Amino acid sequence: MDKTVMFSFPEDKEREVRDTVRTVYEALREKGYNPINQLVGYLVTEDPTYITTYNNARSLIRRIDRDEFLQILVKNYLADNQ
């Protein structure tokens, strides 16, 4: 039988990801980029050059596992839209 893999992340890990993404978002905004477009580009390609090095943003975003990031995004999107 096929088994479904379950993702589960502790609350403190989610908070860490949220804080990191906010920091990266602000760094992108301060440098004049469209933060949403840049973050989407990074998520789709996993190419770190979409993220500025300003305020160590590129290094910070690379510490987040992309699967964790996407899982948290989907969870929060669905929670906000129900």
N, C-alpha and C positions, 0 to 999 in steps of 0.2 A: 504494500500500500504506500501511496505517496503521503509523506508527512510535511506539514507546513512548518517552516522555521519561524520562530517567534522572536521578534526584537523587543527588548525591554531595557530601558535606561533609567537609572536612578534619578530622582528629582534634582539632586545637586549637580549631576552631569548635565542635565538639561539647562540648568541655570548658568553653568560655566559656558556652554555653547551659546546661549542667548547673550551673555555679557560680551563674549568674544566677537560675535557677529555685530553687535551694536558698536563696539570699538572700531571694527573694520569699516562698517558703514560710515561712521563719522570721519574716519581718515579719508575715505574715498570722496565724501561730500566736501571736506575741507580742501582737497586738491582739485575740485572742480569736475569730478567725474559724476556720472549718473550711477549711484551705488547699486540700485536694483539691477540695471543692465550688467554691470561689472560682476556682481555676485552670481547672476544667472549664467553668464559666460564662464565663470570659474566652475560652477556646479556641473554644467553640461560637458565641459572639456577637461576639467581638472588641471587646466593650465594656470599656474600661479601668476603669470604675467598679467592676468586680468585684475590683479590686486596690487595696489601701490605698496611700495616699501615704506612710505611715510608712516611715522609712528609705529613702526614694526608690524604693520598690518598684514603683510604677506606671510611673515613668519608665524603670526598668531593664527591665521586662517588655516595654515597647513597643519596645525596641531589637531584640528577637528577632522575626524573621520567623515568622509562624504556621506556614507550611509546613515550615520548618526544625524548629521545635519539635515538630510532629506526627511528622515523619520520625524524629527522634531518639527520641521516645517509643515509636513502633512498633518500631523497631530494637531498643531495649533490652528492651521487653516480650517480643519473640520470642526474644531471646538468653537471657533469664532463664527462659523456659518451654520450653526444648528439652532 
